């Protein structure tokens, strides 16, 4: 297969990390995979193209001025969270088409990842038609399923075409969210786009979406490097990270509790309940620093900061006994799959990829209802106090189930199947 990827970033978040993993997996399976980003930061990824470097002087000037004008036009809008304005995603098609043609005359697929601020749907259409390629949308959170937001935070308007967007504090039924939803739905239908969803939860949102509903849909997860993300000696990993050698350790990713849908605030509330119950547990925290509470008597913490790269992430998972993902609205997270690939049971609400991975009571626990703190605390306590032999069985079950669906070969096979109309 000859696959051209479009992604705004190659680093800086889960969407970028997932895009790089997909690109690498296809290369590993000997497919011609070339990826275009708006600004290249990583130098360790083959066939990664900085699209800005393809612009001639006049093209670069025109593009820069158009971006400034687009931002000025949207200056009065103050969206909550990450919101994608198509007007700012105005990188021209011609430089990408020109570079792609220099590499090959015919392409099979244009795979669109997180494209906000990079290319508009019209640009994707122009690239795909010039190259004779089909278009696929990788469902990153809800970015392709709405009129602009990447997480609906409980809003159901993405099902009916958006408008009067609460994230924009808008009362206009024909605001930019409605305009973008209608334009995206029309163009994706014209192109016969296929939607690739990394989880059943994400697939259901695509089916319900005004912009994606009715399009061909396939579901399979982001591939992982299973040669790195795998079970390994826990004691060595703990010593390398300066964690307690003995006792139960839970791994969690810290994010600003203000990002409500990421659920870290719910996790902290659960820990307070556990501390009041006298549960002894050490929490290994990766990601953002400074959100760990003080004053707990039985719960202790180690803040490890960001862990970048598969080797560092693998070591963090290998050092823990189990992993908690408290998110209440997102496609993944990818750390759920990483944890299980490393043989670590998963505790999560039934969103994202968790329902696809967890066999209740065997390799993890689905916590219901979504957002319930007491139920989350009870699930964490069960693993904190689980007999060692039972925990080991859960860890082995996690590794076994992950190995079946996260391989590069399985991912490439699913993409090939999506190309067969």
ABEGO torsion letter per residue (X at the ends): XBBBBBBABABGEAAAAAAAAAAAAAAAAGBBBBBBBABBABAABBGBBBAAAABBAAAAAAAAAAAAAAAAAAAABBBBEBBBBAAABABBAAAAAAAAAAABABBABBBBBBABGBBBAAAAAAAAAAAGBBBBBBBBEAAAABAGBABAGGBAAAAAGEEGBAAAGBABAABAAAAAAAAAAAAAAAAGBBBBBABAAAAAAAAABAAABGBBBBBBBBBBBAAABBBBBAAAAAAAAGBBABEBBBBBBBBBAABAAAGAAAAAAAAAAAAAAGBBBBBBBBEBBGABBBGBAABBBBBAEBBBEAAAAAAAAAABABBBBABABBAOBAAAAAAAAAGBBBBBBBBEAAAAABBBGAAEBBBOBBGBAAAAAAAAAAAAABBAAAAAAAAAAAAAAAAAAABAAAAAAAAAAAABX
